[in-house]
Amino acid sequence: GGIASLGLSSGMAAINYSIQTIAESGDNIISTSSLYGGTYNLFAHTFPQLGIEVRFIDAPNYEEITKLADDRTKAVFCESIGNPAGNIADLAKISELAHSKGIPVIVDNTVPTPYLCRPFEHGCDIVVHSLTKYMGGHGSNIGGVLVDSGKFPWAEHSSRFNRLNEPDPSYHGVVYTEALGPAAYIGRARVVPLRNTGSAISPMNSFMILQGIETLPVRMDRHCENAIEVANYLSKHDKVDWVRYAGLPDHKDYQLLQKYCDGKAAGILSFGIKGGSAAGTKFIDALELITRLVNIGDAKSLACHPATTT
């Protein structure tokens, strides 16, 4: 577990704050390119408008981290299991390369949840979750959380992380590394971006998410059981062109899945219909039992077309 966490109004708020806590205009971050659509647009369009550059790398070319990093690089970001691609990030390798440059690793762990993947055990420093998804589990709430491992040595890299190591005039001149020690990062996340922009989680959403977390292990096991059955069926179907699910032995990240997620790839899989876009549209429109809805981790089986939604 982490040293402290911060509940927020959505997963996107958690991702936004994870960067805003340490980055500002003129800074940059490095991110893997396979991301949830909302995150990609935040990184590719919104952050650059605010003066924060995002330098994308393609897995498994993680060595690019050391080539792209400079004195203004504030974080390396990835998704433990990509949404919707289902790729598995090599968390230990990413952490090793980032730490060699004095840079923390931020991981979106929404898809596997802590039940399947625990990034802190593999060297990662900060974790974000969209609680809306598997953690809440019923498609009835919105929330996010930012979790600090408390292990990154912010004070040892004071010139890179000046906002944590210099007096903050907006908060009584506090120096976060001196006042809060290993909790400097999560402390600043609470009293600067949360206080100043207000993406606080509501009491009712908090209650419902806590209720959902109580059944997380049971639900995740069933999600994984169902997903591998569907993946196996689709992989043999004559109208399916390809299937991407890391739980299949022929998936390129199958071995990484064993290492980081106990061999379970959660409940997201993607596949292509023979015949291209038109065939895919016809398939989506023909669904009856499965609901067409842009969400994941619900109690219902859902289908969406990311290219035209997120």
C-alpha positions, -999 to 999 in steps of 0.1 A, spaced: 0 0 0 9 37 -2 17 62 25 -15 83 17 -41 87 -10 -64 115 -22 -100 108 -33 -111 129 -63 -142 135 -84 -130 113 -113 -102 92 -128 -93 121 -151 -91 145 -122 -66 120 -105 -45 119 -137 -46 157 -141 -36 162 -105 -9 136 -106 9 158 -131 -1 192 -119 13 185 -85 48 186 -98 47 200 -133 42 235 -147 47 255 -179 81 247 -194 82 212 -180 76 179 -198 66 143 -190 72 111 -209 43 87 -215 36 55 -233 14 61 -263 -12 34 -257 -36 52 -234 -73 57 -226 -87 82 -251 -94 109 -225 -59 106 -211 -43 108 -246 -63 140 -254 -53 155 -221 -16 148 -228 -16 155 -265 -37 186 -266 -46 201 -232 -13 199 -214 6 215 -243 -18 244 -243 -8 249 -206 29 247 -215 35 211 -204 50 190 -232 43 153 -234 68 131 -251 53 98 -262 71 65 -266 58 32 -280 61 0 -260 84 -19 -258 109 8 -267 113 18 -231 150 27 -236 136 59 -252 129 71 -216 166 78 -210 170 95 -244 140 118 -240 145 128 -204 160 161 -195 163 184 -165 126 195 -169 112 160 -171 89 156 -141 73 121 -146 70 89 -167 34 78 -171 19 45 -182 -11 23 -179 -5 -11 -162 -30 -27 -186 -39 -4 -215 -74 7 -221 -87 -5 -246 -56 -21 -262 -50 -45 -233 -12 -43 -236 8 -49 -204 34 -24 -193 68 -36 -181 66 -18 -148 99 -29 -134 118 -19 -165 101 15 -168 108 22 -131 145 12 -134 150 35 -164 130 64 -149 148 62 -116 182 62 -133 173 97 -143 158 108 -110 122 107 -123 92 92 -107 68 67 -124 30 73 -124 8 43 -132 -28 43 -141 -39 10 -125 -76 12 -133 -79 -19 -154 -63 -46 -132 -71 -29 -99 -49 -36 -69 -65 -71 -68 -45 -82 -99 -16 -57 -100 3 -38 -73 26 -14 -91 44 -3 -59 58 -38 -56 75 -33 -90 92 0 -82 65 25 -93 60 56 -72 25 70 -78 -7 52 -88 -40 66 -101 -73 48 -104 -106 56 -120 -128 43 -92 -158 46 -116 -147 13 -132 -139 -20 -115 -135 -6 -80 -170 8 -78 -181 -20 -101 -217 -12 -109 -217 18 -133 -235 39 -107 -208 64 -95 -179 85 -106 -147 89 -87 -109 87 -88 -80 83 -64 -44 94 -64 -21 72 -43 15 80 -31 39 52 -23 59 75 -1 91 60 -15 103 85 -41 131 107 -27 118 141 -36 143 159 -14 173 142 -32 161 158 -65 153 193 -52 164 211 -83 140 190 -105 111 192 -80 114 228 -68 77 231 -59 81 204 -33 115 217 -20 110 255 -19 87 276 3 51 278 -11 39 314 -8 3 301 -14 4 279 17 21 299 45 56 294 31 56 256 38 84 235 23 66 202 17 96 179 19 105 194 53 70 195 67 57 162 54 87 141 46 79 111 24 43 124 21 54 157 4 39 148 -30 4 138 -18 4 167 7 9 192 -21 -17 174 -43 -43 180 -15 -35 216 -7 -26 230 -41 -44 214 -71 -74 201 -51 -78 232 -30 -74 255 -60 -94 237 -86 -118 217 -65 -122 182 -80 -133 167 -47 -152 134 -46 -188 136 -33 -199 118 -1 -225 97 -19 -200 85 -46 -175 78 -18 -201 56 0 -211 37 -31 -175 31 -42 -166 18 -7 -195 -6 -10 -183 -18 -44 -147 -24 -31 -160 -49 -6 -169 -73 -34 -139 -65 -57 -121 -99 -54 -153 -119 -63 -161 -96 -92 -126 -95 -107 -123 -133 -106 -156 -136 -125 -146 -108 -150 -114 -127 -158 -132 -160 -161 -157 -145 -185 -132 -126 -205 -109 -155 -213 -139 -176 -224 -151 -148 -248 -115 -143 -260 -111 -180 -268 -144 -181 -286 -137 -150 -307 -102 -162 -316 -117 -192 -334 -146 -174 -351 -144 -172 -389 -157 -136 -390 -132 -122 -365 -100 -109 -379 -80 -105 -347 -83 -106 -309 -63 -87 -284 -64 -101 -249 -32 -107 -229 -47 -138 -213 -43 -156 -246 -10 -176 -247 -1 -161 -282 -4 -125 -270 29 -106 -272 26 -96 -235 15 -129 -221 47 -134 -201 44 -98 -187 9 -107 -176 22 -136 -156 48 -114 -139 26 -84 -130 -10 -95 -129 -9 -131 -117 -18 -143 -152 -52 -125 -152 -59 -98 -178 -91 -83 -163 -123 -79 -182 -113 -58 -213 -107 -74 -247 -107 -59 -281 -112 -75 -315 -117 -67 -352 -144 -78 -375 -135 -90 -410 -148 -64 -435 -134 -33 -418 -152 -3 -403 -186 -10 -420 -187 -45 -407 -177 -33 -373 -206 -8 -373 -230 -35 -384 -219 -57 -356 -222 -30 -329 -257 -21 -342 -268 -58 -341 -260 -63 -304 -290 -71 -281 -278 -89 -250 -246 -68 -247 -252 -31 -240 -236 -4 -262 -221 19 -236 -188 38 -231 -177 24 -198 -157 -5 -184 -158 -25 -152 -196 -25 -149 -218 -53 -136 -232 -55 -172 -214 -68 -203 -207 -37 -224 -194 -30 -259 -180 2 -273 -161 15 -303 -133 36 -289 -124 53 -322 -158 70 -324 -164 75 -287 -134 83 -265 
